[in-house]
């Protein structure tokens, strides 16, 4: 689909990306989780690479704005886990279909949300951080939705440092995922062109997000769980029923 030749689709995509930019600025993560399932329903060519490209810049924006609150040891541990997840995905991309991965990841997201709603909490420690980062690397590289595992670990942490730390992690993590997609041929120049078309809407969302900061801080857990579950359902339905 030529995005510029379909004004209605383009308007819908830009609206989704605008809102995803607001979510990213408010939480430090969630751009892909918010944007990817919806834009994929409109045009499958927009995922994963174009959304990941935008996710890199939106994460970097938030990380720079809140750099004083970044907990760098946590970023280092999580990035090591993300690297492992991306390495696994790179090896599998050449022989496994994306649909199979998407179904598995969607089920994982829905299960994770159900566990949180049931009162299950993942402890925040080095092992859990690295483990969920590995899962985030696999999920994020294939579907551009890598936030849900991290959300379950960080949901009880202070919002300010969490937002900054997660933004720094996803800046580095998305760069790793894009490198894997380039190596395996899943990211080409046309993906960068599609990302450029959507970029103004993302920037607008990031700019106006400050007006919604208080709401993101007080509703952090509910928003992330709802968004994670919604993304999982959409990904699962789209893959199965196409």
GIRA-V653637 format. One record per residue. N is the residue number from 0. PHI is phi in degrees with one decimal (none if undefined). PSI is psi in whole degrees, 0 to 359 (none if undefined). OMEGA is omega in degrees with one decimal (999 if undefined). Layout:
n,phi,psi,omega
N,PHI,PSI,OMEGA
N,PHI,PSI,OMEGA
This chain:
n,phi,psi,omega
0,none,134,173.4
1,-85.6,107,-173.1
2,-59.3,320,-178.1
3,-70.2,339,-179.4
4,-86.9,357,-179.6
5,-121.8,84,-174.6
6,-56.3,321,-179.3
7,-65.4,315,178.7
8,-65.1,318,179.8
9,-60.6,317,179.5
10,-61.8,318,179.5
11,-65.9,317,179.1
12,-61.9,315,-179.1
13,-64.7,323,177.8
14,-64.5,318,178.9
15,-63.8,315,-179.0
16,-65.9,323,176.5
17,-59.1,311,179.6
18,-65.4,321,178.6
19,-62.3,325,176.2
20,-63.2,321,177.0
21,-63.5,315,179.0
22,-61.2,316,-178.8
23,-60.8,315,-179.1
24,-67.8,327,-177.9
25,-77.3,327,-173.0
26,-111.8,342,-175.0
27,85.4,357,176.8
28,-158.8,175,173.5
29,104.4,1,178.9
30,-62.9,309,-179.9
31,-65.6,320,-179.8
32,-60.6,323,-179.5
33,-79.9,317,-171.8
34,-85.6,317,-168.7
35,-57.7,309,-176.9
36,-61.2,321,-176.2
37,-73.7,314,-178.9
38,-69.7,332,177.7
39,-65.1,327,177.3
40,-68.2,332,179.9
41,-85.5,321,179.8
42,-156.6,106,-177.6
43,-58.5,339,-179.2
44,-70.3,349,-177.8
45,-83.2,355,177.7
46,-132.5,152,-2.3
47,-88.1,335,-167.4
48,-63.1,310,-178.6
49,-58.5,318,178.6
50,-67.5,323,177.3
51,-64.1,321,178.1
52,-60.7,313,177.2
53,-64.4,321,179.2
54,-60.9,325,177.2
55,-61.4,311,-176.7
56,-71.1,324,178.5
57,-67.6,321,177.2
58,-66.0,317,179.4
59,-61.7,320,178.4
60,-57.1,308,-177.8
61,-65.4,320,-179.8
62,-62.5,319,179.3
63,-67.7,317,-179.3
64,-62.4,325,-174.8
65,-116.2,31,-173.7
66,-60.5,332,-179.6
67,-68.6,342,-178.7
68,-102.0,0,-178.1
69,-68.2,131,174.6
70,-96.7,95,-170.1
71,-65.0,324,176.0
72,-58.6,323,177.3
73,-67.8,321,177.6
74,-61.4,317,-179.6
75,-62.5,314,179.2
76,-63.0,313,-178.1
77,-65.2,322,179.6
78,-65.8,324,175.7
79,-61.5,317,176.4
80,-65.0,318,178.7
81,-60.8,318,179.0
82,-58.6,317,178.8
83,-62.9,317,178.8
84,-63.6,319,178.5
85,-66.3,321,178.6
86,-62.3,317,177.2
87,-61.1,315,-178.2
88,-64.6,320,179.3
89,-58.9,319,179.7
90,-68.8,329,-175.2
91,-89.9,337,-174.6
92,-58.9,328,-175.6
93,-74.7,344,-175.0
94,-126.3,350,-179.5
95,-115.2,144,178.9
96,-75.6,151,178.1
97,-67.3,326,-179.6
98,-59.9,318,179.8
99,-62.2,318,177.8
100,-64.9,317,-176.6
101,-62.5,319,177.7
102,-61.9,314,-179.5
103,-61.9,317,-178.0
104,-69.6,322,178.5
105,-63.2,317,177.6
106,-62.5,321,179.3
107,-63.6,318,178.6
108,-62.2,312,-179.4
109,-61.8,319,178.8
110,-63.8,318,-179.9
111,-63.1,318,178.1
112,-64.2,317,179.3
113,-61.2,321,178.3
114,-63.8,320,179.4
115,-67.0,317,179.8
116,-66.0,333,179.0
117,-81.4,357,177.9
118,98.7,3,178.5
119,-75.7,134,178.4
120,-127.3,131,174.2
121,-81.1,129,179.4
122,-65.3,145,178.0
123,-92.0,102,176.2
124,-149.8,180,-176.0
125,-61.6,316,-177.8
126,-64.1,313,-178.4
127,-66.6,323,-179.8
128,-64.6,315,178.8
129,-65.8,319,-177.6
130,-62.4,312,-179.0
131,-69.9,333,176.9
132,-68.7,325,174.8
133,-61.6,313,178.5
134,-62.2,319,178.1
135,-60.9,322,178.9
136,-64.4,319,178.7
137,-68.7,309,-178.3
138,-62.7,314,-175.0
139,-66.2,325,-178.4
140,-69.9,321,-178.0
141,-82.4,315,-171.0
142,-108.3,351,-172.1
143,65.2,16,176.5
144,-116.9,94,-177.7
145,-115.1,4,-174.2
146,-79.7,324,-171.6
147,-52.4,316,179.5
148,-61.1,318,179.4
149,-66.8,326,179.9
150,-61.5,323,-179.0
151,-68.2,328,179.1
152,-80.6,324,-174.2
153,-93.0,358,-172.1
154,-64.5,339,178.7
155,-101.3,4,-178.5
156,-88.5,160,177.3
157,-58.8,133,-173.9
158,-59.7,317,-176.0
159,-60.7,300,177.9
160,-61.7,326,178.5
161,-63.2,315,-179.8
162,-58.5,312,-177.6
163,-68.0,316,-177.9
164,-65.7,317,179.3
165,-66.0,322,178.2
166,-62.9,317,178.0
167,-64.4,317,178.7
168,-60.8,314,-176.9
169,-71.3,334,173.5
170,-60.3,311,179.3
171,-72.0,318,-177.0
172,-65.4,318,178.9
173,-66.2,324,176.5
174,-60.1,319,176.7
175,-62.8,317,-179.4
176,-64.7,318,178.0
177,-63.5,322,176.1
178,-60.3,319,178.4
179,-65.6,319,180.0
180,-66.1,323,177.2
181,-65.4,316,-178.9
182,-62.7,326,-176.7
183,-96.5,5,176.4
184,81.6,13,-179.2
185,-93.6,359,176.5
186,-133.3,118,-177.5
187,-126.7,179,-176.7
188,-59.6,324,-179.7
189,-61.6,329,177.3
190,-64.6,322,176.8
191,-66.1,323,177.4
192,-64.7,318,177.3
193,-63.5,320,177.8
194,-62.9,322,179.5
195,-64.2,325,178.1
196,-64.3,322,-177.2
197,-85.2,344,-172.2
198,-57.9,318,-179.2
199,-57.8,323,178.8
200,-67.1,320,178.0
201,-63.2,315,-179.8
202,-61.7,318,178.5
203,-60.8,318,178.3
204,-63.2,319,178.6
205,-64.6,322,-177.1
206,-68.0,318,-175.8
207,-86.7,355,-172.9
208,-63.7,335,-177.9
209,-57.7,331,-179.9
210,-68.9,342,-176.6
211,-107.8,8,-172.3
212,-58.5,315,-177.9
213,-61.0,320,-179.8
214,-64.6,321,179.4
215,-66.7,322,-178.8
216,-67.0,319,-174.7
217,-83.5,340,-177.3
218,-116.2,27,-172.2
219,-56.2,305,-175.1
220,-63.6,310,-176.4
221,-60.8,318,-178.3
222,-64.7,314,-177.7
223,-66.0,319,-179.9
224,-67.1,317,178.9
225,-63.4,315,-179.4
226,-65.4,320,179.5
227,-63.5,313,179.5
228,-63.4,317,179.8
229,-62.8,316,179.1
230,-62.3,318,179.3
231,-62.1,316,179.7
232,-63.5,317,-179.5
233,-65.6,315,179.0
234,-60.7,317,-179.2
235,-65.5,313,-179.4
236,-63.6,317,-178.9
237,-64.9,321,-177.8
238,-71.2,319,-177.2
239,-75.0,314,-173.9
240,-101.9,350,172.6
241,54.9,none,999
